[in-house]
Amino acid sequence: MKIKALKGMVASVAVSALTAGAAFADDLRIAYTGYSTDNTFWIGVAKSAAAQAEEMGVELIDLTASSADAAAQKDAVDRAINMGVDGIIIGSVDNRAFDASLDNAKRKGIPVVAVDTGIEHEHVASLVQTDNLAAASIAGSYIVDKLDSGSVLILGGSAGHQTGNARRDGVKNAAEAAGHEVIFQICDWQDACAYETTVNFLQSNPDIKAIFSAWDPGALAAVSAATELGKIDDLVIVGFDGNPANLVSIEAGEQAATIKQDNARMGVEAVTNLIGLIKGEEVPSFTPIDGILITSDNVGEFK
């Protein structure tokens, strides 16, 4: 897999913090590190990114860890920099973990694109992401439409995580605006926490009528907990991602809805933007991707 550039070509990269006038090698290599290799959503991002890189004739080195591990991901980014790759795509486990690494990438003129979750560093020149706040607002409106009264339990991601915060806020704002109490619990994207939190709150608070999980496996954990407690028919459970197993649950009348992320497009756009940066082209600093509400009414279109 090779991309040919004219020999002696000199590019001026059109973003701050990248070295202008760098000569490009004949062979381009980019590194990708996603959230994990054991997550359905991220498997889709990685496959799409690899396919786009191959189509563009670029070598993609996948350094994703088997499970979500912020320290291992930072090490992967550092390895990529030391390897001298031409660019890096990061789907972060902890978006606060990369300052020193990105400082180093900046010094070496290696452009960086973030996918799914924003990273607050001046050297990250492009973010490809579902518009999480807007998409979660759709989920929140759906929940409000289904409730006459009652509280909403939100199962969240990690503290300070940009993606999780936006998903929390979209649902929280819609529910509170409609007069519903919102209970938020951080779960660090852990399914076991989603299950235990659901059990504990359903047993202690009979006023809970809806559960929103910021990630789809957490929604399935909530479905399992509610089913075991005999309360599944009394709850509106909504997830986020559009994973295949959750679509089965929606079709079965357990989970009420999910927001589908277009992970295939995310992988394509992340690679395309990164190659554009390497070539010195103007690329969007933010590429928003719409979320899609999936319910029993349209689940057949996405299975």
N, C-alpha and C positions, 0 to 999 in steps of 0.2 A: 504494500500500500504506500504509494509515493505521490507527492504532489511536486510538479516541476515548476521552478521559478526561473526566470531569466537570469543567467549568470551575471553577477555584478550588480543585480538590482539593489537599489537603496531605497528604504522606505522611511517615511516620516510618520510615526504613529500618532493618530489624531486624538489622543487622550493625554491628560496630564499624568505625570509620574512614569511614563514609558520613555525609553531612550530613542530619540529621533535619529534618523540616518543610519540605523543598524542594517548591515547586509544580511540577507536571508540565505540560509543554506538550501540546497536542493531538496533535502528531505525534512519534512516537518513532523515533529512528535509533540503530542499534547498528552497531559495527564488528567485523569478524572478520578475523583474520590467522592463517592456518594455516602448516604447515611448508613447503609448496610447492604449486604447481599442476601439477607434473609427476610426482606420486606417486599411485598408484592409491588407496591407503588414504585419503589426504587429499582427493582429489577427491570421494570418497564422503562424507566429513565435511562438506565445503563444500556439496555439493548438498543434503544433508539439513538443514543449518542454514538454508540459503536457503529451502527449502520450508517449514520450520517457522515461520520469520519471516513468510513470506507468509501462511501460515494464520492467524497471530496478528495480522496487519495491521500489521506492523512493517517499516520499511525497514532492510535489511541492506546494509552497504557492505563488500564483500570487498576487503581490502587485501593479500592474500597475494602474495608474490613468486613469480616463475616457477620459481625454484630455491631450495634451502635456503640462506639468507643471514641470519645472526644480526643483522648490522648493519642490513640493509635492513628486517628485521622490527621492530627497535627504532625505526627511523625511522617505520615505519608506525603503530606505537602512538603515537608522539609526534604524528604528523599527525592521528590520530583524536582525541586529546585536544584539540589546537588547533582542530579542527573543531567541538568542543563536542558530540560524540555523547553519547547517554544511557547507553551502556554498551559494554564491550569484551570480546570473547572472544579468547583467545590460545592457539594450539596451538604451543608454543614450539620454536624451533630450538635455542636455548641458554637454558635456564631460569634462568641466572644473570645475564642481560643487562639486566634491566628495573628495577633498583632505583630509579634516578632517575626513570624514566618513571612508575613506580607511585606514587612519592612525590607526583608532580605530579597524577596521577589522584585520589589521596586528597584532596589539597588542593581539587580542583575537584568532589569528590563524584561521580566517575564510577565506578560499580561495575565490577569485573573478574571474569571467570570463566575458569579455565584448563581446557583440554580435552586429554586424552591424557597430558600431562606436568605434574606439579606444579610450582608456582613458589613458592619460599619467600619470601613477603612478606606482611605482615599485612593488606594491602589486598585480596589475592586471597581472596574470600569463599567461593568454591565451586570444587571440582575434579570434573570428569566424566572418568572414566578406567576403562579395563580394569583389573581387579585383576591387575596385571602379575606380582607375585610368586606369587600363587596359580596363575595361568594358566601361568607358566613352570615351576612345580613339577609341573604336569600333564605338560608337555613333558619335564621331567627324568625323571619316573617312566616315561614311555613309552620313553625312550632306555635307561634302566636295564633295563627288561623285555626289550629287544631284544639286550642285550649279555651275553655270558658273561664277557668280559674286554676289556681294551683301554682306551685313553685317549679323552677327549672334548675336542675343540677347540671353543671358543666364540668366535664372531666377534661382537664387541661394537659398541656405539654410541660415543658420545663420552664422554670422561673426565668424571666427575661428573654425568652426565645421569641424572636420577631414573628415567626409564622404562627406559633401557638397563641401569642398575645392578640394578633389580628383576628384569628378565628374565635377566640374567647369574646373579644369586644364586639364582633359583628352580631353574635347571638345575644350577648348581654344587653347591648344597647336596644335591640328590638324588643326583647322580653321586658326590660324595665320600663321602656316607653309605653308598653301596653299594660303596665301595672302589676307585673308578675315579680315575685321575689326571685332573685338569682343566687344560687349557692355555687361557689367556684372552689374546685379542689385541684391542686397541682398533682399530676400523676407521672410526670417525666416520660410520657409516651409509653408507659409500662402497662401491659394488658392485665397483669395480676393486680396492680393498683386499681385499675378501672373496675375490675370485678369486686374487690374488697370494698372499695368506696361505695359502689352501688348497693351492695348487701347492707353495709352499715347505715347508709342514709335512708334506704327504703324501710328498714326496720325501725329507725328512730324518728322518721319524719313522714307521716302518711300524706302530707300535703304535696309531696313531689309528684308531678304529673307528666313531666317531660325530662328527658336526659339527652344532652348533646355531648358527644365525644369528639375531640379535635382530631382524632384519627380513627379510621374504620375498624381496625382490630379491637380498639377500646370499646367501640359500639357493640361489637359482637360479644365482648366480655360482659357488657351491661345487659345484653339480651339474655345471656346464660344465667346471670344472677337473678334477673327479674323472673325468668322462667322457673327457676328453682324455688323462688319465693311465691310463685303463683300469682304474680302481679303483671305479667307481660301484657295482658289484655287491657290493663288500666293505664298504660304508659305510651307516650310518643317518644321513640328513641331515634335519634338522628346522628349520623356519622359524617365523616369527611374523607374522601379519597376516591370512592367508586370502585373499591376492590371487588373481584369476582365473588368471593364468599359472602360479601355483604349484599350483593345483588340477589343471591339465592335467598338470603334471609328476608329481604324485602318482598320477593315473590311469594315467600311462605307466609307473609303477613306478620312477621316478628318485628324486625327493624322497619321503621316507618319510611325513612328516606336517607339519602346521602348526597353529598356534593361531589360530583365527579371532577377530578383534576385530569387535564389532558397531559399525562406524563410523557406520551410519545412526542408531542409537540415541544415539550420542555427540553428533551434531549436534543432534538433537531436544532432548536433556536440557540441553545447554549453553545453547541459546537459551531454553528454558523457565525454567531457573534464573536466567538473567540478567534476563529480564523480571520474574520474581518479585522479584528484588533491587531493580530500578528502582521497582516498585510498593510496596516496603516490606514484602513478605511474608517469612515464614520459609522459607528453602530449605536443603537439606542442604549441609553444608560439604564432604561427599564423597559422590559418587554412583558406587559401584562397579558395573562391568559385567562379567559373567562372560565368560571366554574359552572357546572350544569346540575340542576336539581333533578335527582332521580327518585321517583316514587313508584308505587304499584301501578300507576297509570302509564308510565313509559319505560319501566324496567326491561321489558321485552326488547326494546330497541338497542339496549347496551349489553345484554348478556352474550 
